Amino acid sequence: MLKVLFIIGSGSFIGGVARYLTSRYIQNTIISAFPFGTFTVNIIGCFLIGIFYGLSDRGTLMNDEWRIFLTVGFCGGFTTFSTFSNENLSMLRDGNFFYVALYAGLSVFLGLMATYLGNLTTKIF
């Protein structure tokens, strides 16, 4: 059990640092009330988790430790629902109702599509 927790923690650390750096870079590059940084990392994370679960479904391509490291650890640390929720609340308070609808709608739709496409990618190759 301790080994599994270390595997998840290591992946979460790497994913969290990658999220911070990626989100910060994007948000500093695109000045907007729309939270492009969080949006981008969440969609990328959905695509990656689709790939990782697709690869693990293929049997011998990924063992359980790598699957847990990449999905629960890395993707769990890389994506963030709490920041997504806080950003939506902040936009609601500022009266940016269009951005709230756009952000929430696109995040759910494109997140599902990215996960599907990531998984589909593993079936093609």
N, C-alpha and C positions, 0 to 999 in steps of 0.2 A: 504494500500500500504506500509506503514512504517513497518508493521508487516512482510510482505512478504520479504522486503529488509533485515530485521533483521534475518529472517530465512535463507535466502540465504547467508548473510554475516557470520553467525555463522558456517554454513556448510563449506563455503569456508575457513574460518580460520582453522578449524579442518583438512580439507583436505589438505590445504597448509602445515601445520606443519607435517602431516603424510607423505606427499610427500617428504619434505626436509629430515626428519629423515630416511625414507626408502631408498631413493635414495642415500643419503650420506653413509649409512651403506653398501649398496650393492657396490657402487663405491669404497669404501675403502677396501672392502673385495676382490674384483676382480680387479686387476690392469690390465688395458687394454686401448687401444686407442678407443675401442668400448664402447659407453656410456650405459653400462648395467643398471645403476641406473635409468635413465629416461625411458629406454626401458621397464624395469620391472614394474615401477609404471604405465606407460601408458597401458600396457596389463592388469594388475590387475584392473585398473580403467575401462577399456572396459568391462571386465567380470562383475564387480560390477554394472555398469550402465545397463547391460543386465538383471541382476537379479532384480534390482530396478524397471525398467520399466515393466518387466514381472510380478512382484508382484503387481504393480499398475494396470496392465491390468486385474487382477483377481477380481477387484472390491472392496471388503470390507477389503482386507488385509492391505491397505495403503491409508491413506487420502491424500488430495492434499498438505497439509503442509509438511508431511513427504516425499512425492515424490519430492517436490521442494528442501527441505533440503538436501536429499540424492543425487539427480541427478544434479541439477544446482549448488547447494552449495558444497557438499562434493566432488563429482566426478569432478566438474569443478575446484575446488581447488587442487585436488589430481593429476589430469592429466595435462600435459602441452605441448601444440603444439608449443609455442614460444621457449621453451628450445630445443625441438626436432629440430626445424628449425635452431636454432643457432648452435647446435652441428653438424648438417649436413654441414652447411656452414664452420665451423671450420675444419671439416675433409676434405672438398673439398680444402680449402686453403692449408692444409698439404699434399695434394696429395693422401689421403686415399680413392681412388675412389671405391675400393671393399667394404670397410666398409660403405660408403655412400649408395651404392646400396643395400647392405645387411640390413642396418638399416632401410632405407625407405621402402624397399620391405617387410621385415618381420613385421615392425610396422603396415603397412596398412593391410597386409594379416592376421596376428595373432590378430590384434585389431578387425577386423571384425569377425573373428572366435570366439574370446573370448566373444564379445558382443552376438553373436548368441548362443554360449554355455551357457552363463549366463541366457539368456532369455529362452532357452530350459530347463534349470534346473528347472525353476519355473513351467513349464508345466508337468514335471515328478512327482514332489512331491506335 
